[in-house]
C-alpha cells in the first residue's frame, strides 16, 4: 500500500489543481529517469520510484494532433489545458483555425482551465523552465494561430488584429487581474531589439515594436507585486507578503539543471519555483490552479542528449515531491503527464544496476559495444556509409555526450506513442484507462467546480463533492486490501 491509501471521510474537497507537464516525457524517459535517480543515491536504480509513481491512479493519454499522428507541443497543450484537440502549431484555438492565418483564427478561440479558474476568483500560476511564451505555458493564456509568434507577428497578421504572445500575456494581466505567479525564461520577447538584456550585455531583445513589456507589467502596479530576474532577488521574495510575482530568469529558456548557475546572479530550480508559487497561491482561500512544466526534458531529447533530458526529469520529480508535501491530498488534485514522447529507446541486455548512460556490455555484430540508450534519429547518428563508431573508452555519461542514433537529423524528433498520466487527490480516480489527451482538462475542471459554459463562477460546493471523492478513495482502498487476499 502507498501513502495515498489514507483518506479522511470529512474534508474540504477539491480547491486546488496542480498540473505538472514533463515536456517530451515518454514512458522510456520515466523509466530511465527512475533508474538515474536511484543510481544517484547509490542504488542499482531499477527499484527506485519517482515521486509521481507513488500516486494511486494511472492512465494513458493519446497524443496525436487533429492533423498529425506525431504531435507538436502547441496542439497537445491546447488539448489538455483547453479540453479541445487542435492542429499542430496552434495556441488556444480549435481545429477550424489555420496555422499562420490570422484571419482564419477569428472566432475559433477556446478557453483554458487557467482562464476559467481566474474568472471564478481563484488564483492562477505558471512555473516553467522554458520561455513563458513557449507553446505549453502560452496555451493557458493566449490565442494564436502560430506558436512562433512569441514576440512579434507578421505585418499582415498585425493588420488583421493578431497580437504576439508576450503582449497577450500582459493583456491577460490587465483584463483578468493578473496571473498571480509567472516564473520561467523568455526575457527577449518582452524587451525591444534596441535594449540590452540585463544579464547579458551583448544580447538584445527581440521586440520590433519598441515596447518594454516588463516595464508595462511593473506599471500595472498590481497589489503586492514584484518582478525578479535572478536567484538573489527571487530568494528575497516573502511569499506571505506577495500577491503577484513575475520572474524571467533568462533571455530564452532557463539553463539546464545540470548547468544551472546557483549563485546570486543565477536562477532557481524548478522545485524552488514550485515551492514559492504554492506558498503565494495558497493565500487565496478560494483555491488555485498551477501549471508546472519541465520544458527542457524535450530540449535535451531534441539535442540527442539523454543526460540532459533525464536530469531534467529527475528535477521535475523533485518539484512534484515538493508540491506533494506542501498540499493536502484531500483538497488538491495533482496530475503529472506529458504532451508527447521522444524516440529514445532502452535496449540491449545490460546487467542489473548497469549505469543508465553506460554500455550494455554485449558486443554488437561488428565487435563494438552498444549503448543502453539510443535514439531513432538525431544528431548522434554517423554519416551514411561510415562504420558505427566504437565507444570503447568513451565517457558516455559526460553531459555533452550524444547518444547514437539511426537516422541523421540536426534535431531529434517527437514520437507519437501514448504517454502516462499519474494522479492523486479529488477526482484522480477519473485518470484511468486510455483517454484522449483533451480529456485531461475535464476532471481538472470538475475538481475546481468549473463549467466552461458558466465562465466566471464555480458550479458546485467544494465541501460537498469532497466527501464523495473521499468515500470513493476509501472504497478503492478497501478493494485493494480485499484483492490482496484473493
N, C-alpha and C positions, 0 to 999 in steps of 0.2 A: 504493500500500500504506500502511496506517496503522501506528501504533506497536504494535499488538497482534498483528502477524504473527510476532514473535519469541517462541518459547516453548521453554523448556528441556525436554529429554526426562526429566530426573530432577528431581523437585520433591517437595514435601511434601503436595501435594494440597489439596483444599478444607478449610480450617479456619475460614474466616470468611465471613460473608454480610452484605452491606450492601444494604438495600432503601431506595431513595430515591423518595418519592412527591411528585409535583407535584400537589397537590390542584386539580382542575379544569383540568389542563394538557392541553388539546386539541392536536391537530396544528397547528391555526391558531396557538395560543399558542406552540408550539415554533418555528414558522416566524417569527413576528413577534418573538419574543424573540431569536432568532438575528440578525435584522436590526438590532434595537435594540442588541445587544451590539457588533455590527460598527460601527454608527454612533457608538456611544460611543467607539470607537477611532479615529474619523475616516475610516472606510471607507464605501463605499456600503452595506454591510451584507449584501447577498444572498449574498456569497461566504463569509461567516463560518461557523464551526462552534461549536456549544455543546459542552461537554466530553463529554457522553454520545453526541453524534453521531459521535464518533471510535471508539466501541465497535464490535466486529466483527459482532455479531449483533443483529438487529432483528426484531420481530414485532408483531402487533396483538392487542389484548385486547377482547373483547366485554364491555360494561359493565352490561348490564341486571340488575336485581334479579329475584328469583323472581316478585314481584308487580307490578313496574313496568318499562315499556320504558325510561324515563329514570330513572336510579337516584339514590339518595342515598349519602352517604359512609359510613354505618354498614354497610349491606348490602354495599357494594363492599369496604370494609376487611376485613370478616369473610371475604369471598371470598379475597382474596389473602393474608391473614395466617393464616387457619384452613383454607383449602382447601375450603370449603363455601359455595356460593351460598345466600343467605337473603333475607328480606324487607327492605324499606326500614325504617330506624329501629332495626334490631335489632343488638345488640352481642354478638358471640361466642356466638350461638345459631343453631340450624338453622331451617329453614323451618316446622317444626312448632310453633314458638313463635308467639305472637300479640302484636303490638305493644301495649305498655301493659298487658299482662295478666301479672301476676307469677306467678299460679298455673299458667298455661299454659306458662310458661317452664321449669318444673322438669323436669329430665331431658333438656333439649334443648341443653345446653352442648357446645361444641366447643372443642378445644384449639388453641392458636396455635403458630406457629413459635417465637415468643419463649419461651413456656412450655416447649415441648419442649426447646429449647436449654438453658434454665436447669436443667431436671430432669436433663439429661445432663452437667451440670457446666461448661457453657460460660458465659461472661459475656454479659450482655444489656444493651442500651441503647436509649434513646429520645431523639431530638433533634427538637423540633417548634417551629414558630413560632405555632401555635395553642395553646389550652389543653391541658394534658397529659390532661385528662379529656374532650377532644373526641372525635369519632367515630373517626377513624383511630387515634390512639395507644391509646385505651381498648380497641379491639378486640384489642389484643395481650395484655392482662392481665385484662380484665373480662368478665363475662357479664351482660347487662342487656336486658330487653325494650323499653326506651325510652332512646334516646340522650340525651334531655334530662334524665335523672335524674343529673346530674353531681354535685350536692352535697346532694341530698335526694331522698326518694321519697314518694309519697302515703301517707297513713296506712294504707289498706287493703293496699297493697303491702308496707309495713313489717310489718304484722301477718302477712302471708303469707311473710315471710322474705326479701324482696328488700332489697338493700343498695345505696346510692348508689355511683357510680363512683369518687369520690375515696376513699371508705372501702375500696373493693375494691383500690385502688392500695396503700394502707397494709397491708391484709391480705395482699396478694401479697408484700410485703416480709417480713412475719412468717412466712409459710408456706413461702416458697421461697428465703429467704436474700437477697432484695432484687434490684431492678433496679440494676445497677451504676452506670449513668448515666441520669438523667432530667432533661432540660432543656427548658423551654418556659414557657408562660404559665399562668394559671389559679389564682392565689393565693386568689381569692374562694371557691372551692369547698373550700378546706382550712381556713378560719378561720370562727369563728361570726359571726352577724349583729350581735353586740354589740361586736365588736372592730374597731378602725380598721386600715386597711391600713397597712403600714409605710412605704409611699412616698407614698400619697395620704390624708392625714388625714381628708378628708371622704368617703372611700369605706370602706364596711364589708364584712365577709364575707357569705356567703350561707347558711352552715350554720345550721339551726334547732335542731340537737340540742346546741348549746353546745360541741361538740368543737373543739379546736385540733389538726388533723391534722399540721400542720407540727411542732408540739412532740412529737406522738406519734412522728413519724418520728425526731426527734432522740433521743427516749427509747429507741429501739430499740438505740442505741449500736452500730451496725454498724461493723465494723472499718475504721479509717482513713477515716471518713466526714466529709462537710461539707455544709452547706446554705448556698446563696448566693441573693441576690435582686437584686444589681446588678453592673455591669461590673467595678468595682474589686475586689470580693470574688471574682468569677469569675476575673479575671486573676491573683489571688494564689494560686489553687489550683495546687499542684505535682502534675502527673499521675503522677509517679514515686512519690509518697508517698500517693496517694489510691486507695482501692478502691471507695468509694461516693460519688457526687456527685449532689445533688438541688438543682435550681435552678428557682425560679419567679420570673420577671422582671416580670410584670405581673399585675394582678388578673384580667384577662381575657386576650385574645390579646396576643401581643407586638406591638410597634409595626411598622408597615410599614417596610421597609428604607429607603424614600425619606424617612421622617420619624424614623428611629431616633436616639435620643439616644446619642451616642458618648462622652459624658463619664463620669466615675467613677460617677455615680448612674444611668447609663443601662443598656443591655443589650448583650450580644454579638450578632454577626451569626450567621446560620445556618452560615456557613463556620467561624467561630471555635468555635462549639459542636461542630461536627463534628470539628474537629481535636483538641480536648481530649477528646472522647468516645473517639475511636480510640486516643489515647495512653493513656487509662486502661484501656480494654478489652484492649489489646494485652498487658497484664501477665499475662493468663491464658494459659498455654501451650496449653491445650486449644482455644482459639479463642473466637469470639463471634458474636452476631447483633446488628446495629444497624439500627434503624428511623429513617429521617430523613424528615420531612415538612415541605414548604413549604406550610403551610395557608392562607397569606394570598394566594396566587395566586387561589384560589377566592373569597376575600372581595373582592378587587379587582374581579373579574368581576361578582360579585353587586351591587356598587356601581355598575356600569356604567363603571368606570374602567380603561381599557386601560393607562394609565400605571402605576397601582399593580400591576395583575396582571403586567405584563411586567417591571417592575423586580424583582418578587419572583422571577420565573422566572429572570432573569439571576443573581440572588443564589443560587438553587439550583444553577445551573450552576457557580458558583464553589465551592460546597460539595462538589459531586460531583468537581470537579477536585482539591480538597483531599484527598478520600477516595482518589481515584485515585493521587495522588502518594505518599500515606502507606502504601499497601498493595502487596503483591506480587501480580501478576496470576495467578501460578501457584497461589496459596493463597487468594485472596479473590474470591468471586463478587460482583459489583456489578450490581444491577438498578435501572434507572430507569424508572418508569412513572407512570401517573395512575389515579385512581379513576374519573374521568368527564371529559367535556368541558364546554364552555360555548357559548353561542350567538354568540360573537364571530366575525365574518367579515372576510376581507381581500379587497377587491374594487375595481372601477373599473379604470382604466388608468394608474396613476401611473408616472412615468418611473423608470428605474433609479436607485437612490440617493435617491429622494424620502423625506423624513423620515417614519418609520413612523407617527407621530402626526399627520401633516400631511394636507393636502387633495390630492385626486387631480390637480387642475389642469384637470380636464374639467368643463364646466358641465352641470348636470342639465337636465331638461326645462323647468324654470322659471327658468333663468338663474342658478342658485345652485351654488356648488362643493360637491363631496361629499367625505366623509372616506374614507380608505383603510380604516379600521377602524370597524365598526358592530356593533350588537347586534340580534338578532331581537326582543328585549324588554328592558325595564329602565327605570330612572328617567330615562334620557336622551331618552325619547320626548316629543313635544309633544302638546298637548291635541287631542282629536278635533275636526276641523273647522278647526283653525288651520293656516296655511301652514307649511311646513317652514322653520325658522329659517335665516337667511342667515349663514353662518360667515365671510364675508369680513372680515378684520381681527381675528378672534378667535384668541386664543392657544390653539390646540388641543393643544399639548404641555404645558400647565400641569398640575401634579399634581392639581388639583381639577376639571379639565375632564371632563365626562361625554360619552362617545360617543353619537351619536344612535342611537335605537332605533325599531323599527316599532311595537311594542305597549307601551303604558304600564303598567309594573309598579313597585311600590316596590323590589323586589329582582329582578334578572335571574335567570333560571333555568339549571339544568344543561341539557346536551343528551345525547342517547343514542347518539352516534356512537362508533365504536371509538377507542381510544387506543393510542399506540405503547408498545412495550416495547424497551428498549435494554439490552444485557447484555455483560459481559466477565468472563472468569475461568472456573473449573471449572464445567462443565455449562451454560455460557452458550449453547452450541450448541443447547440444547433450546428456547430462546426464539425460535422462528421460526414463520412461518405465522400463521394466525388462530386464536386459542385462547380458550377460556372463561376468565374472569377468575380463577376458583378454581384453574386450572391453575398459575398463577404460584407458588403455595405449594410445589408438588411438586418442581421442580428445586432450590429452596432447601433443602428437607428432604434431598434426595439429596446435595447438596453438603456438608451438615453430618453426613451419615450418621445421620439421624434417621428413625425409623419411628413414626408415631402409635400403632401397635398395640403398640409396645415402649417406652413412655414411660420416661424415666429412664436410657436407655442409648444409646450410639452403636452402630450395627449393622454397621459396616464399618471397614476401615482407611483412614484418610485418605491415607497414603502409597501404598497400593495403587491406589485409584481416581484418584489424582492423575496417575499415569503414563498411564492410559488417556485422560484428558482431554487431556494434553499431546500424545499421539500423534494424537488427533483434531484438535487445533488445528494440528498440523504438516501433516496431510493436507489440511485446509481451506486452509492457506496455499499448499501445492503446487498444489492445484486452481486457486486464484486466479491463480497465476503461469502455469499452462498456459492458462487461459482468455484471458489477455492476448494469446496468440499464435495463437488460433484465428480 
